[in-house]
């Protein structure tokens, strides 16, 4: 996280592609944009995504969406937050869904596993810059927020830490843990023998028991005091994918770090089925309060 915070994360060159859908309230496009980490010695990556643009002249408020984990081998462009993207665009927000590197039509980054997916947060930061620099989409640069779900919520917290002041607000639904060692123990450790994981899964880095300092260093929780934006957390009481205790602990840590944060609970599971509309309406109220016209 220290290296991500020190890096010069930039983005731009937002290109509108094929029209995916036209509705009475918005038009949806396939898009690409550039994601660059200056000084990293690597060329810019081209990241794919889906962009919903409300009808009208703008400038519009905007939300950058960070999806949860879907196996990149099966992931398709725009997957994971289609409902959220449409809901926001219906209410006047430009909504840019980021596919991340190594997903869909994005450039592959061979370092993504040894870099423990920190590149996903770099791509989300780049998406904000790409929206601000676009001549094709009129976005109010002072009214941009980040919105993640599940793994994407962890991506959003790290993006907020890496670039304090970049956006106006952050939203994290059904979040993974803000301690990466817990995520590893919950999601990866049961899938393979420890000897196999230790030999190859994290490259030169040890497992959480072997190298706790490294795993703390790639976690968002120790750096939450870098966040300057208000954060809304939402979690289902019956979430059996990301334990509710994780978000409760993150909320406590945010409060202790002095972050303006709110945690909303819903009687729902990880996917926000019955509670989806209520949670989205609460999210939109939060965004309108933090990004007034």
C-alpha positions in Angstrom: 0.0 0.0 0.0 2.9 2.4 0.7 4.2 1.8 -2.9 0.7 2.3 -4.3 0.4 5.6 -2.4 3.7 6.8 -3.6 3.1 5.9 -7.3 1.9 8.4 -9.8 -1.4 6.8 -10.9 -2.8 8.4 -14.0 -5.3 7.6 -16.7 -7.1 9.1 -19.7 -7.9 8.5 -23.4 -11.5 7.4 -22.7 -12.8 5.9 -26.0 -16.5 5.2 -26.7 -17.1 2.0 -28.6 -20.2 0.1 -29.6 -23.6 1.1 -28.2 -24.8 -1.7 -25.9 -28.2 -0.3 -25.1 -30.4 2.7 -25.4 -33.2 3.4 -22.9 -35.4 6.4 -22.3 -33.0 7.7 -19.7 -29.5 6.7 -20.7 -27.2 5.2 -23.4 -24.7 2.4 -22.6 -21.4 2.1 -24.4 -18.5 -0.3 -24.5 -15.4 1.7 -23.6 -11.7 1.5 -23.0 -9.3 3.9 -21.2 -5.6 4.0 -20.3 -4.3 3.1 -16.9 -0.7 4.2 -16.2 1.6 3.9 -13.2 4.3 6.4 -13.9 7.8 5.4 -12.9 6.9 1.7 -12.8 8.8 1.0 -16.0 5.8 -0.5 -17.8 3.7 0.9 -20.7 0.1 2.0 -20.1 -2.5 -0.7 -19.9 -5.8 -0.4 -21.9 -8.7 -1.2 -19.6 -12.1 -2.2 -20.9 -15.4 -1.4 -19.3 -19.0 -0.3 -19.8 -20.2 3.3 -19.5 -23.8 4.5 -19.0 -24.4 8.1 -19.9 -27.7 9.8 -18.9 -29.6 11.7 -21.5 -29.2 15.4 -21.4 -26.3 17.9 -21.7 -24.6 17.6 -18.3 -22.2 18.0 -16.8 -23.3 15.0 -14.8 -22.1 13.6 -11.5 -20.3 10.3 -12.0 -19.7 7.0 -10.2 -16.8 4.6 -10.9 -17.9 1.0 -10.2 -15.5 -1.7 -8.9 -16.9 -5.3 -9.3 -16.4 -8.3 -7.0 -14.4 -11.4 -7.7 -15.3 -13.3 -10.9 -12.8 -15.7 -12.3 -11.1 -13.7 -15.1 -11.1 -16.8 -17.3 -14.9 -16.6 -17.5 -15.5 -12.9 -16.8 -17.2 -10.9 -19.6 -17.2 -7.1 -20.1 -19.4 -5.2 -17.6 -20.2 -8.2 -15.4 -21.0 -8.0 -11.8 -22.7 -4.6 -11.3 -25.1 -4.3 -14.1 -28.0 -3.5 -11.8 -26.1 -0.8 -10.0 -25.0 0.8 -13.2 -28.5 1.0 -14.6 -30.0 2.3 -11.3 -27.5 5.1 -11.1 -27.8 6.1 -14.8 -31.6 6.2 -14.4 -31.1 8.8 -11.7 -28.7 11.1 -13.6 -25.3 9.6 -12.8 -22.7 8.7 -15.4 -21.7 5.2 -14.3 -18.4 3.7 -15.5 -17.9 0.0 -14.8 -14.2 -0.9 -14.7 -13.3 -4.4 -15.9 -9.8 -4.3 -14.3 -6.6 -5.5 -16.0 -6.6 -9.2 -17.0 -10.4 -9.1 -17.4 -12.5 -9.1 -20.6 -10.8 -7.0 -23.3 -8.3 -5.3 -20.9 -4.6 -5.7 -21.2 -3.1 -8.6 -19.3 -0.6 -7.7 -16.5 1.6 -10.8 -15.8 2.5 -9.3 -12.3 -1.1 -9.2 -11.0 -0.8 -12.1 -8.6 2.6 -11.2 -7.2 1.3 -7.6 -6.9 -1.7 -9.0 -5.0 -4.2 -7.3 -7.3 -3.2 -3.8 -6.2 -3.4 -3.0 -9.9 -7.1 -3.1 -9.7 -7.1 -0.1 -7.5 -4.8 1.7 -9.9 -7.3 1.0 -12.7 -10.1 2.5 -10.6 -8.0 5.6 -10.0 -7.3 5.8 -13.7 -11.0 5.6 -14.5 -11.6 8.7 -12.5 -8.9 10.6 -14.4 -10.2 9.3 -17.7 -13.7 10.6 -17.0 -12.3 14.0 -16.0 -10.3 14.3 -19.1 -13.0 13.1 -21.5 -14.2 15.4 -24.3 -17.1 13.0 -25.2 -18.7 12.7 -21.8 -19.5 15.8 -19.8 -18.7 15.0 -16.1 -18.5 17.4 -13.2 -15.0 16.8 -12.0 -16.0 17.8 -8.4 -18.8 15.2 -8.3 -17.2 11.8 -8.8 -17.5 8.9 -6.4 -16.3 5.3 -6.1 -18.6 2.4 -5.5 -17.5 -1.2 -5.0 -19.0 -4.5 -4.0 -17.4 -7.5 -2.3 -13.7 -7.7 -3.6 -14.4 -4.4 -5.3 -15.1 -2.7 -1.9 -11.6 -3.6 -0.9 -10.4 -2.2 -4.2 -12.2 1.1 -3.5 -10.8 1.4 0.0 -7.3 1.0 -1.3 -8.0 3.5 -4.1 -9.2 6.1 -1.5 -6.0 5.5 0.5 -3.8 5.7 -2.6 -5.2 9.0 -3.8 -6.7 11.1 -1.0 -8.9 13.9 -2.3 -9.3 12.3 -5.7 -13.1 11.8 -5.4 -16.0 13.1 -3.3 -17.1 9.9 -1.6 -16.8 6.2 -1.5 -19.3 3.3 -1.2 -18.5 -0.2 -0.1 -21.1 -3.0 -0.3 -20.7 -6.5 1.1 -17.0 -5.9 1.6 -14.2 -8.3 1.9 -12.0 -7.9 5.0 -9.7 -4.8 5.3 -7.0 -7.3 6.4 -5.7 -9.3 3.5 -4.6 -12.2 5.7 -8.2 -12.8 6.6 -9.2 -12.8 3.0 -6.5 -15.3 2.1 -7.5 -17.6 5.0 -11.1 -17.4 4.1 -11.0 -17.7 0.3 -7.7 -19.1 -0.9 -6.3 -21.3 1.9 -9.1 -23.9 1.7 -8.5 -24.5 -2.0 -5.1 -26.1 -2.0 -2.5 -27.7 0.3 -0.4 -25.3 2.3 2.8 -26.6 0.7 1.4 -25.8 -2.8 0.3 -22.4 -1.7 3.6 -21.6 -0.1 5.5 -22.8 -3.1 3.7 -20.8 -5.8 0.6 -18.8 -4.9 2.2 -15.6 -3.7 5.6 -15.8 -5.5 8.4 -14.6 -3.3 6.0 -13.6 -0.5 5.2 -16.0 2.3 1.7 -16.9 3.6 0.2 -14.8 6.3 1.7 -17.0 9.0 5.1 -16.7 7.4 5.3 -13.0 6.6 2.7 -11.1 8.6 4.4 -7.7 8.0 4.0 -8.1 4.2 0.3 -9.0 4.6 -0.3 -6.0 6.8 1.5 -3.9 4.2 -1.0 -4.9 1.5 -4.0 -4.4 3.7 -6.2 -1.3 3.7 -6.8 -1.2 7.5 -3.4 0.1 8.7 -3.7 3.1 6.3 -7.4 4.0 6.7 -6.4 7.3 8.2 -5.2 8.4 4.8 -8.9 8.4 3.6 -10.3 12.0 3.4 -13.7 11.2 1.8 -16.9 10.1 3.5 -17.6 6.4 3.2 -20.9 4.5 3.2 -20.7 0.8 4.1 -23.6 -1.6 3.4 -23.7 -5.2 4.4 -26.3 -8.1 4.6 -26.9 -9.6 8.0 -27.0 -13.0 6.4 -24.0 -12.7 4.1 -22.3 -16.1 4.0 -19.6 -15.1 1.6 -18.1 -12.1 3.3 -18.8 -12.4 7.1 -20.6 -9.4 8.5 -18.0 -9.2 11.3 -15.5 -8.1 8.7 -17.4 -4.9 7.8 -18.2 -4.3 11.5 -14.4 -4.3 12.2 -13.7 -2.1 9.2 -16.3 0.4 10.4 -14.7 0.5 13.8 -11.3 1.0 12.3 -12.6 3.8 10.0 -14.1 5.6 13.0 -10.9 5.2 15.0 -9.0 6.6 12.0 -11.3 9.7 12.0 -13.0 8.9 8.7 -16.6 10.1 8.2 -18.2 6.7 7.8 -21.6 5.1 8.1 -22.6 1.4 8.2 -26.0 0.3 7.0 -27.4 -3.2 7.7 -29.9 -5.1 5.5 -31.8 -8.3 6.1 -30.2 -9.9 3.0 -27.3 -12.1 1.8 -24.2 -11.3 -0.2 -25.9 -10.5 -3.5 -28.4 -8.0 -2.1 -31.6 -9.5 -3.6 -34.7 -8.4 -1.8 -32.8 -5.4 -0.2 -31.2 -4.2 -3.5 -33.6 -1.3 -4.2 -33.6 -0.1 -0.6 -29.8 -0.2 -0.5 -29.5 1.6 -3.8 -31.9 4.3 -2.7 -29.8 4.8 0.5 -26.7 4.9 -1.7 -28.1 7.5 -4.0 -29.2 9.7 -1.0 -25.7 9.4 0.3 -24.2 10.4 -3.0 -26.6 13.4 -3.4 -25.8 14.6 0.1 -22.0 14.4 -0.6 -22.2 15.6 -4.2 -24.9 18.2 -4.3 -25.8 19.8 -7.6 
